[in-house]
Amino acid sequence: MPKNITIYTTNTCSYCPMVKRYLKSKGLPYDEVNLEKHPERQDEVFKMSGALTVPVTIVTQQDDSQEVVVGYNLSRLAPAIA
């Protein structure tokens, strides 16, 4: 089970609510960082993901390793949260 999940989102992202619904359906809590409310964190997420798009989901495991999932990509997200 993941130690922490953070989703970087924007208000206009159509895939962001889909990722949040998926995590809720699995009963997993997450922290959300809305980049429109916190633009100062855009460099942070870019350095982690290399992506200029959202959602970016960071899954931190118990051993502090991280899986970075860009977009609504269940083939990468599902094993990261397992």
N, CA, C and O of each residue as an XYZ file, in Angstrom:
328
protein
N       0.843     -1.187      0.000
C       0.000      0.000      0.000
C       0.883      1.244      0.000
O       1.872      1.300      0.732
N       0.534      2.245     -0.818
C       1.336      3.462     -0.891
C       1.330      4.224      0.437
O       0.357      4.183      1.191
N       2.427      4.910      0.700
C       2.516      5.768      1.878
C       1.829      7.097      1.628
O       1.204      7.669      2.522
N       1.956      7.589      0.380
C       1.391      8.897      0.058
C       1.128      8.981     -1.441
O       1.886      8.439     -2.246
N       0.045      9.665     -1.806
C      -0.286      9.909     -3.202
C      -0.583     11.392     -3.352
O      -1.381     11.949     -2.599
N       0.059     12.030     -4.323
C      -0.186     13.441     -4.610
C      -0.565     13.578     -6.075
O       0.105     13.035     -6.954
N      -1.647     14.308     -6.332
C      -2.087     14.550     -7.702
C      -1.964     16.045     -7.981
O      -2.496     16.873     -7.241
N      -1.262     16.375     -9.047
C      -1.160     17.755     -9.514
C      -2.239     17.952    -10.572
O      -2.327     17.181    -11.528
N      -3.055     18.980    -10.401
C      -4.228     19.192    -11.244
C      -4.339     20.655    -11.666
O      -3.584     21.516    -11.215
N      -5.313     20.904    -12.552
C      -5.771     22.264    -12.854
C      -7.297     22.225    -12.897
O      -7.896     21.150    -12.927
N      -7.910     23.384    -12.899
C      -9.372     23.460    -12.924
C      -9.965     22.981    -14.243
O     -11.091     22.483    -14.270
N      -9.221     23.125    -15.335
C      -9.763     22.807    -16.654
C      -9.386     21.415    -17.149
O      -9.749     21.041    -18.264
N      -8.681     20.660    -16.358
C      -8.236     19.318    -16.738
C      -9.413     18.346    -16.729
O     -10.087     18.192    -15.711
N      -9.657     17.697    -17.855
C     -10.772     16.742    -17.907
C     -10.388     15.370    -17.359
O     -11.262     14.602    -16.957
N      -9.094     15.053    -17.336
C      -8.659     13.751    -16.828
C      -8.420     13.746    -15.318
O      -8.424     12.686    -14.692
N      -8.214     14.912    -14.741
C      -7.943     15.001    -13.302
C      -9.066     14.388    -12.455
O      -8.775     13.596    -11.559
N     -10.334     14.726    -12.707
C     -11.402     14.108    -11.916
C     -11.467     12.590    -12.106
O     -11.887     11.872    -11.199
N     -11.057     12.101    -13.273
C     -11.074     10.664    -13.513
C     -10.045      9.951    -12.635
O     -10.324      8.880    -12.096
N      -8.867     10.537    -12.490
C      -7.845      9.950    -11.617
C      -8.323      9.984    -10.174
O      -8.170      9.002     -9.447
N      -8.898     11.101     -9.752
C      -9.389     11.218     -8.371
C     -10.493     10.201     -8.098
O     -10.499      9.568     -7.042
N     -11.433     10.034     -9.041
C     -12.497      9.036     -8.872
C     -11.924      7.626     -8.779
O     -12.376      6.817     -7.968
N     -10.934      7.338     -9.608
C     -10.312      6.018     -9.584
C      -9.690      5.735     -8.222
O      -9.888      4.659     -7.657
N      -8.939      6.698     -7.693
C      -8.314      6.502     -6.383
C      -9.359      6.374     -5.284
O      -9.205      5.555     -4.378
N     -10.418      7.172     -5.352
C     -11.504      7.064     -4.367
C     -12.162      5.697     -4.440
O     -12.504      5.120     -3.407
N     -12.346      5.165     -5.658
C     -12.973      3.851     -5.813
C     -12.116      2.751     -5.198
O     -12.633      1.696     -4.828
N     -10.816      2.988     -5.085
C      -9.894      2.034     -4.465
C      -9.738      2.300     -2.971
O      -9.025      1.578     -2.274
N     -10.417      3.353     -2.483
C     -10.346      3.684     -1.058
C      -9.019      4.294     -0.649
O      -8.617      4.180      0.509
N      -8.331      4.942     -1.586
C      -7.023      5.512     -1.291
C      -7.098      7.018     -1.122
O      -7.623      7.715     -1.990
N      -6.582      7.526     -0.019
C      -6.542      8.986      0.169
C      -5.419      9.584     -0.675
O      -4.452      8.900     -1.012
N      -5.555     10.852     -1.008
C      -4.540     11.538     -1.798
C      -4.546     13.012     -1.441
O      -5.525     13.546     -0.920
N      -3.430     13.650     -1.733
C      -3.318     15.097     -1.605
C      -3.417     15.673     -3.006
O      -2.858     15.118     -3.951
N      -4.123     16.777     -3.140
C      -4.262     17.433     -4.434
C      -3.557     18.776     -4.403
O      -3.724     19.555     -3.464
N      -2.768     19.042     -5.437
C      -2.119     20.340     -5.614
C      -2.665     20.927     -6.902
O      -2.317     20.485     -7.996
N      -3.523     21.927     -6.762
C      -4.084     22.601     -7.925
C      -3.078     23.656     -8.370
O      -2.805     24.613     -7.645
N      -2.535     23.474     -9.561
C      -1.483     24.367    -10.045
C      -1.991     25.759    -10.400
O      -1.192     26.684    -10.547
N      -3.290     25.922    -10.540
C      -3.833     27.262    -10.754
C      -3.853     28.041     -9.443
O      -3.704     29.263     -9.436
N      -4.036     27.334     -8.343
C      -4.014     27.973     -7.027
C      -2.593     28.086     -6.482
O      -2.301     28.953     -5.658
N      -1.712     27.199     -6.954
C      -0.327     27.163     -6.473
C       0.642     27.134     -7.657
O       1.360     26.151     -7.836
N       0.673     28.195     -8.468
C       1.537     28.206     -9.659
C       3.020     28.081     -9.319
O       3.811     27.662    -10.165
N       3.403     28.433     -8.111
C       4.807     28.335     -7.705
C       5.286     26.879     -7.671
O       6.490     26.632     -7.598
N       4.361     25.914     -7.723
C       4.733     24.496     -7.661
C       4.848     23.860     -9.047
O       5.106     22.660     -9.149
N       4.662     24.643    -10.119
C       4.758     24.093    -11.469
C       6.159     23.573    -11.781
O       6.297     22.526    -12.413
N       7.188     24.277    -11.353
C       8.557     23.803    -11.591
C       8.808     22.483    -10.875
O       9.482     21.599    -11.401
N       8.266     22.360     -9.685
C       8.411     21.135     -8.886
C       7.871     19.920     -9.641
O       8.545     18.894     -9.736
N       6.672     20.036    -10.169
C       6.068     18.900    -10.856
C       6.756     18.650    -12.195
O       6.874     17.498    -12.611
N       7.208     19.689    -12.872
C       7.926     19.511    -14.135
C       9.234     18.761    -13.916
O       9.589     17.886    -14.706
N       9.953     19.098    -12.847
C      11.218     18.419    -12.550
C      10.989     16.938    -12.249
O      11.830     16.107    -12.590
N       9.882     16.601    -11.629
C       9.589     15.205    -11.300
C       9.103     14.418    -12.508
O       9.431     13.242    -12.666
N       8.315     15.078    -13.367
C       7.633     14.340    -14.437
C       8.164     14.620    -15.836
O       8.050     13.775    -16.723
N       8.739     15.791    -16.038
C       9.130     16.190    -17.377
C       7.944     16.565    -18.245
O       8.093     16.787    -19.447
N       6.763     16.636    -17.640
C       5.525     16.898    -18.384
C       5.011     18.305    -18.115
O       5.139     18.837    -17.012
N       4.433     18.884    -19.144
C       3.787     20.183    -19.009
C       2.274     20.037    -18.922
O       1.546     21.029    -18.961
N       1.804     18.804    -18.803
C       0.372     18.524    -18.741
C       0.012     17.945    -17.381
O       0.884     17.516    -16.625
N      -1.255     17.938    -17.084
C      -1.785     17.320    -15.876
C      -2.863     16.327    -16.291
O      -3.357     16.414    -17.415
N      -3.234     15.418    -15.460
C      -2.749     15.201    -14.106
C      -1.370     14.538    -14.086
O      -0.997     13.790    -14.990
N      -0.639     14.840    -13.030
C       0.583     14.116    -12.704
C       0.351     13.553    -11.311
O       0.080     14.292    -10.364
N       0.460     12.245    -11.202
C       0.230     11.565     -9.932
C       1.560     11.010     -9.440
O       2.237     10.266    -10.150
N       1.923     11.376     -8.231
C       3.152     10.895     -7.606
C       2.748      9.907     -6.513
O       2.068     10.272     -5.554
N       3.169      8.666     -6.668
C       2.860      7.621     -5.685
C       4.154      7.317     -4.932
O       5.119      6.819     -5.513
N       4.163      7.622     -3.635
C       5.326      7.355     -2.794
C       5.057      6.085     -1.999
O       4.057      5.977     -1.290
N       5.959      5.135     -2.131
C       5.812      3.846     -1.449
C       6.386      3.923     -0.034
O       6.991      4.925      0.348
N       6.191      2.866      0.725
C       6.677      2.802      2.103
C       8.196      2.976      2.192
O       8.703      3.506      3.181
N       8.926      2.529      1.156
C      10.386      2.656      1.154
C      10.856      4.000      0.579
O      12.044      4.197      0.329
N       9.902      4.917      0.376
C      10.145      6.265     -0.151
C      10.485      6.303     -1.640
O      10.820      7.367     -2.161
N      10.408      5.171     -2.335
C      10.550      5.205     -3.791
C       9.297      5.846     -4.367
O       8.228      5.795     -3.760
N       9.435      6.449     -5.542
C       8.305      7.152     -6.142
C       8.048      6.671     -7.559
O       8.970      6.389     -8.324
N       6.767      6.588     -7.881
C       6.314      6.306     -9.239
C       5.599      7.558     -9.713
O       4.704      8.065     -9.036
N       5.998      8.058    -10.881
C       5.397      9.258    -11.456
C       4.532      8.819    -12.628
O       5.022      8.212    -13.580
N       3.236      9.131    -12.551
C       2.296      8.743    -13.599
C       1.717     10.018    -14.215
O       1.095     10.827    -13.526
N       1.930     10.181    -15.511
C       1.433     11.352    -16.224
C       0.154     10.981    -16.948
O       0.096      9.969    -17.647
N      -0.873     11.806    -16.778
C      -2.149     11.577    -17.455
C      -3.015     10.544    -16.740
O      -2.714     10.101    -15.631
N      -4.089     10.183    -17.412
C      -4.995      9.141    -16.914
C      -4.506      7.829    -17.517
O      -5.022      7.368    -18.535
N      -3.514      7.243    -16.880
C      -2.821      6.083    -17.401
C      -2.961      4.935    -16.403
O      -2.080      4.710    -15.573
N      -4.074      4.216    -16.496
C      -4.351      3.153    -15.535
C      -3.352      2.003    -15.630
O      -3.125      1.308    -14.639
N      -2.752      1.788    -16.797
C      -1.782      0.694    -16.920
C      -0.524      0.975    -16.101
O       0.200      0.041    -15.756
N      -0.253      2.220    -15.789
C       0.867      2.574    -14.899
C       0.390      2.865    -13.487
O       1.087      2.553    -12.522
N      -0.789      3.460    -13.354
C      -1.285      3.834    -12.030
C      -1.685      2.615    -11.207
O      -1.362      2.541    -10.021
N      -2.377      1.666    -11.811
C      -2.854      0.492    -11.071
C      -1.723     -0.265    -10.384
O      -1.838     -0.558     -9.194
N      -0.623     -0.599    -11.088
C       0.444     -1.302    -10.367
C       1.160     -0.421     -9.339
O       1.683     -0.929     -8.347
N       1.185      0.885     -9.568
C       1.853      1.790     -8.626
C       1.130      1.845     -7.291
O       1.764      2.035     -6.254
N      -0.186      1.680     -7.301
C      -0.951      1.761     -6.048
C      -1.224      0.395     -5.437
O      -1.780      0.307     -4.342
N      -0.842     -0.663     -6.128
C      -1.111     -2.022     -5.627
C      -0.253     -2.358     -4.430
O      -0.353     -3.459     -3.888
